[in-house]
Amino acid sequence: MSAFQRAQWLAEAESLTHAEIIGKGMVAGTISRMGADVVAKGDIDGPVSLVSGNLFVLGRVNGPISVIGGGATILGSALGPVSVIGGNLRVAGRIDGDVSVVGGRIERTDDAVIKGTTSTVGSSLAGLGRGLGKFGGRKSAVGWLWWRGLMMVWWIGASALAVLIMPRELESAAAQLGREPLRTAAFGLLLTVVIVFLAVISVVLCFFLVGIPILGLLILAGLRITWFGLSVVFLWFGRLLCERMGRRASSEFLPMFAGAFLLSLLRFIPFGGFLIWFAANLLGSGITLMVLAQRRKQAPLPPAAPPLPPPVSA
């Protein structure tokens, strides 16, 4: 069975006509790709990172492997650690380091060797759907998965639009978030408490029709704060991820996409995903409040009124 499975995965690697082939021999340095499949037939002396692509290792990788939005198949050997987010890890060779899979599962042949520890989170969306179906039925589970998938697409698109409209503001805010994460979270908690208090007051006032426009303005303000704040968090988290992968992004689009995709994917995790997004919203609300406070301080004062002319004597 192991030989058949290995041959099947090898045939899949050979059938990728549009994949990037890294030939036999030693390749030194970092291999970073986005939106492309990679088949490594030789040895790579350095880290390998892929975003939105599949990796096939037929030779040896002497460094960490990170795959986001795709799967990894180890037919040769890897020094490790190996992390896969949003895909499956298939092992028919040897991994000397730790293995972590988020939003996928680990498949291994009988003769595969993983010397480090293995951890999986949200083994698969199908498995998650089956687990949810035990509580709310199959239709509600499928509906929940569709809703989460649509929200993932929405936030990736919304953050990409934010980069187009205000790249400098997002870059400056993300840098400030990286310098003061705890202070930002404290401001976010303060703003969240204020918004909840105002929302309760507005709902009460709706019985007197006075709170309806106030509640509408509060909802619009909350959407604006969430859009800007989460876009900043996506960019900040994406830059941390790119640094971890050893990739230097030339623009904000790659880290923004990576951050939005990964955090949206983690939202699929029951309970834990909610806590992660609650923390992201706290940071987003806090950095928005801090940016608004800085703009208020830097706003130019209105020009002074010109002096009155002296009275003309008769």
C-alpha positions as CSV (number, residue, x, y, z in Angstrom):
1,M,0.0,0.0,0.0
2,S,2.8,2.4,0.8
3,A,4.5,1.8,-2.5
4,F,1.2,2.3,-4.4
5,Q,0.5,5.6,-2.5
6,R,4.0,6.9,-3.1
7,A,3.8,6.0,-6.8
8,Q,0.4,7.8,-7.0
9,W,1.8,11.0,-5.4
10,L,4.9,10.9,-7.6
11,A,2.7,10.6,-10.7
12,E,0.7,13.6,-9.5
13,A,4.0,15.6,-9.2
14,E,5.1,14.5,-12.7
15,S,1.7,15.5,-14.2
16,L,2.0,19.2,-13.1
17,T,3.0,20.6,-16.5
18,H,2.8,24.3,-15.4
19,A,4.7,23.8,-12.1
20,E,8.1,25.3,-11.5
21,I,10.7,22.5,-11.6
22,I,13.8,22.8,-9.4
23,G,16.2,20.4,-11.0
24,K,18.6,18.0,-9.5
25,G,21.7,19.4,-7.7
26,M,22.1,21.7,-4.8
27,V,20.3,25.1,-4.7
28,A,21.4,27.5,-2.0
29,G,19.2,30.3,-0.6
30,T,15.6,30.9,0.0
31,I,12.8,29.6,-2.3
32,S,9.7,31.8,-2.0
33,R,6.9,31.6,-4.5
34,M,3.3,32.9,-4.6
35,G,0.5,31.5,-6.8
36,A,2.6,28.7,-8.3
37,D,3.2,25.0,-7.8
38,V,6.8,23.9,-7.1
39,V,8.3,20.4,-7.7
40,A,11.8,20.2,-6.0
41,K,13.7,17.3,-7.5
42,G,17.1,18.4,-6.2
43,D,18.4,19.5,-2.8
44,I,17.6,23.0,-1.4
45,D,19.9,24.4,1.2
46,G,17.6,26.9,2.8
47,P,14.0,27.6,3.7
48,V,11.1,27.1,1.3
49,S,7.9,29.1,1.5
50,L,4.8,29.0,-0.8
51,V,1.6,31.1,-0.8
52,S,-1.3,29.8,-2.8
53,G,0.5,26.9,-4.3
54,N,1.4,23.2,-3.8
55,L,4.9,21.8,-3.0
56,F,6.3,18.5,-4.0
57,V,9.7,17.6,-2.4
58,L,11.4,14.7,-4.3
59,G,14.9,15.5,-3.0
60,R,16.0,17.1,0.3
61,V,15.2,20.5,1.9
62,N,17.8,21.6,4.5
63,G,15.5,24.2,6.1
64,P,12.0,25.0,7.3
65,I,9.0,24.6,4.9
66,S,6.0,26.9,5.0
67,V,3.0,26.4,2.7
68,I,-0.1,28.7,3.0
69,G,-3.2,28.0,0.9
70,G,-1.9,24.8,-0.6
71,G,-0.6,21.4,0.2
72,A,2.8,19.8,0.7
73,T,3.9,16.4,-0.4
74,I,7.2,15.1,1.0
75,L,8.5,12.2,-1.1
76,G,12.2,12.8,-0.2
77,S,13.4,14.3,3.1
78,A,13.1,17.6,5.0
79,L,15.0,18.9,7.9
80,G,12.0,20.7,9.2
81,P,10.0,22.2,10.7
82,V,7.1,21.9,8.2
83,S,4.0,24.0,8.5
84,V,1.0,23.8,6.2
85,I,-2.0,26.2,6.5
86,G,-5.1,25.7,4.4
87,G,-4.0,22.4,2.9
88,N,-3.0,18.8,3.5
89,L,0.5,17.4,4.3
90,R,1.3,14.1,2.7
91,V,4.5,12.3,3.8
92,A,6.0,9.3,2.0
93,G,9.6,10.2,3.0
94,R,11.3,11.6,6.1
95,I,10.8,14.8,8.2
96,D,13.3,15.4,11.0
97,G,11.6,18.3,12.6
98,D,8.2,19.2,14.0
99,V,5.0,19.3,11.8
100,S,2.0,21.5,12.2
101,V,-1.1,21.6,9.9
102,V,-3.9,24.2,10.2
103,G,-7.1,23.7,8.3
104,G,-6.0,20.3,6.8
105,R,-4.8,16.8,7.7
106,I,-1.7,14.7,7.7
107,E,-1.6,11.7,5.3
108,R,1.4,9.3,5.6
109,T,2.4,6.0,4.2
110,D,3.4,3.1,6.4
111,D,7.1,3.7,5.9
112,A,7.0,7.5,6.3
113,V,9.2,8.9,9.2
114,I,8.3,12.0,11.2
115,K,10.8,12.5,14.0
116,G,9.4,15.6,15.6
117,T,6.0,16.3,17.1
118,T,2.9,16.6,15.0
119,S,-0.1,18.9,15.5
120,T,-3.2,19.5,13.5
121,V,-5.9,22.2,14.0
122,G,-9.3,21.9,12.2
123,S,-8.3,18.7,10.5
124,S,-10.4,19.4,7.4
125,L,-13.4,21.6,6.5
126,A,-15.3,18.4,5.7
127,G,-14.5,17.0,9.1
128,L,-15.5,20.3,10.7
129,G,-18.8,20.2,8.8
130,R,-19.5,16.7,10.1
131,G,-18.7,17.8,13.6
132,L,-21.0,20.8,13.3
133,G,-23.7,18.6,11.8
134,K,-23.9,16.7,15.1
135,F,-25.1,19.8,16.8
136,G,-27.2,21.7,14.3
137,G,-27.8,19.3,11.4
138,R,-26.2,19.0,8.0
139,K,-27.9,22.0,6.4
140,S,-26.9,24.4,9.2
141,A,-23.3,23.1,9.1
142,V,-23.0,23.5,5.3
143,G,-24.6,27.0,5.6
144,W,-22.1,28.0,8.3
145,L,-19.2,26.9,6.2
146,W,-20.6,28.8,3.2
147,W,-21.0,31.9,5.3
148,R,-17.5,31.7,6.6
149,G,-16.1,31.1,3.1
150,L,-18.0,34.2,1.8
151,M,-16.7,36.3,4.7
152,M,-13.2,35.1,3.9
153,V,-13.6,36.4,0.3
154,W,-15.2,39.6,1.6
155,W,-12.3,40.5,3.9
156,I,-9.7,39.6,1.4
157,G,-11.4,41.9,-1.1
158,A,-12.1,44.7,1.4
159,S,-8.5,44.7,2.6
160,A,-7.2,44.8,-1.0
161,L,-9.4,47.8,-1.6
162,A,-8.0,49.5,1.5
163,V,-4.5,49.1,0.2
164,L,-5.5,50.8,-3.1
165,I,-7.2,53.7,-1.3
166,M,-4.9,54.4,1.6
167,P,-1.6,52.5,1.5
168,R,0.4,55.1,3.4
169,E,-2.1,55.3,6.3
170,L,-2.2,51.5,6.6
171,E,1.6,51.2,6.5
172,S,2.0,53.8,9.2
173,A,-0.7,52.3,11.4
174,A,0.7,48.8,11.0
175,A,4.2,50.0,12.1
176,Q,2.6,51.7,15.1
177,L,0.7,48.5,16.0
178,G,4.0,46.6,15.9
179,R,5.6,49.0,18.3
180,E,2.8,49.2,20.8
181,P,0.6,46.1,20.7
182,L,-0.5,46.1,24.3
183,R,-1.3,49.8,24.4
184,T,-3.3,49.3,21.2
185,A,-5.3,46.4,22.7
186,A,-6.1,48.6,25.7
187,F,-7.4,51.4,23.5
188,G,-9.4,48.8,21.6
189,L,-11.0,47.5,24.8
190,L,-11.9,51.1,25.7
191,L,-13.5,51.8,22.4
192,T,-15.4,48.5,22.4
193,V,-16.9,49.3,25.8
194,V,-17.9,52.8,24.6
195,I,-19.5,51.5,21.4
196,V,-21.5,48.8,23.3
197,F,-22.7,51.4,25.8
198,L,-23.8,53.8,23.0
199,A,-25.5,50.9,21.2
200,V,-27.5,50.0,24.3
201,I,-28.5,53.6,24.8
202,S,-29.5,54.0,21.1
203,V,-31.6,50.8,21.2
204,V,-33.5,52.2,24.2
205,L,-34.0,55.5,22.5
206,C,-35.4,53.7,19.4
207,F,-38.6,53.3,21.3
208,F,-38.9,57.1,21.2
209,L,-37.8,57.2,17.5
210,V,-34.9,59.5,18.6
211,G,-32.4,56.6,18.7
212,I,-33.0,55.3,15.1
213,P,-30.7,57.8,13.3
214,I,-28.2,57.6,16.2
215,L,-28.1,53.8,15.9
216,G,-27.7,54.1,12.1
217,L,-24.8,56.5,12.4
218,L,-23.3,54.2,15.1
219,I,-23.5,51.2,12.8
220,L,-21.8,53.1,9.9
221,A,-19.1,54.2,12.2
222,G,-18.6,50.7,13.5
223,L,-18.3,49.3,10.0
224,R,-15.7,52.0,9.1
225,I,-13.7,51.3,12.2
226,T,-13.8,47.6,11.6
227,W,-12.7,48.0,7.9
228,F,-9.8,50.2,8.6
229,G,-8.7,48.4,11.8
230,L,-8.8,44.9,10.5
231,S,-7.0,46.0,7.3
232,V,-4.2,47.3,9.6
233,V,-4.1,44.0,11.5
234,F,-4.0,42.0,8.3
235,L,-1.1,44.0,7.0
236,W,0.8,43.8,10.3
237,F,0.2,40.1,10.7
238,G,1.1,39.5,7.1
239,R,4.4,41.3,7.4
240,L,5.2,39.2,10.5
241,L,4.4,36.1,8.4
242,C,6.5,37.2,5.5
243,E,9.5,37.8,7.8
244,R,9.0,34.4,9.3
245,M,9.1,32.9,5.7
246,G,12.2,35.0,4.9
247,R,10.4,36.9,2.1
248,R,10.8,40.7,1.7
249,A,7.6,42.1,0.2
250,S,8.0,44.9,-2.3
251,S,4.4,46.2,-1.8
252,E,1.6,45.9,0.7
253,F,-0.5,43.5,-1.4
254,L,1.4,40.2,-0.5
255,P,1.4,40.7,3.3
256,M,-2.1,42.0,3.2
257,F,-3.3,38.9,1.3
258,A,-1.4,36.5,3.5
259,G,-2.6,38.1,6.7
260,A,-6.3,38.3,5.6
261,F,-6.2,34.7,4.2
262,L,-4.6,33.2,7.3
263,L,-6.8,35.0,9.9
264,S,-9.9,34.3,7.9
265,L,-8.9,30.6,7.7
266,L,-8.3,30.5,11.4
267,R,-11.9,31.8,11.9
268,F,-13.1,28.3,10.8
269,I,-11.8,26.8,14.0
270,P,-14.6,26.5,16.5
271,F,-14.3,28.6,19.6
272,G,-10.6,29.3,19.1
273,G,-11.3,31.1,15.8
274,F,-13.8,33.4,17.6
275,L,-11.2,34.3,20.2
276,I,-8.6,35.0,17.6
277,W,-10.9,37.3,15.7
278,F,-12.0,39.0,18.9
279,A,-8.3,39.8,19.6
280,A,-7.9,41.0,16.0
281,N,-10.9,43.3,16.4
282,L,-9.6,44.7,19.7
283,L,-6.3,45.5,18.0
284,G,-8.1,47.0,15.0
285,S,-10.3,49.2,17.1
286,G,-7.4,50.3,19.2
287,I,-5.2,51.3,16.3
288,T,-8.1,53.2,14.7
289,L,-8.7,55.2,17.9
290,M,-5.0,56.0,18.2
291,V,-4.8,57.1,14.5
292,L,-7.8,59.4,15.0
293,A,-6.3,60.9,18.2
294,Q,-3.0,61.6,16.4
295,R,-4.8,63.3,13.5
296,R,-6.7,65.5,15.9
297,K,-3.4,66.6,17.5
298,Q,-1.8,67.3,14.2
299,A,-4.7,69.2,12.7
300,P,-3.7,72.8,11.9
301,L,-5.3,75.5,14.0
302,P,-7.7,77.8,12.2
303,P,-6.1,81.1,11.1
304,A,-6.3,84.0,13.4
305,A,-8.7,86.7,12.5
306,P,-7.1,89.8,11.0
307,P,-6.7,92.7,13.4
308,L,-9.3,95.4,13.1
309,P,-8.1,98.6,11.4
310,P,-7.6,101.6,13.8
311,P,-10.5,104.0,14.1
312,V,-10.3,106.9,11.7
313,S,-10.3,110.2,13.6
314,A,-12.7,112.9,12.5
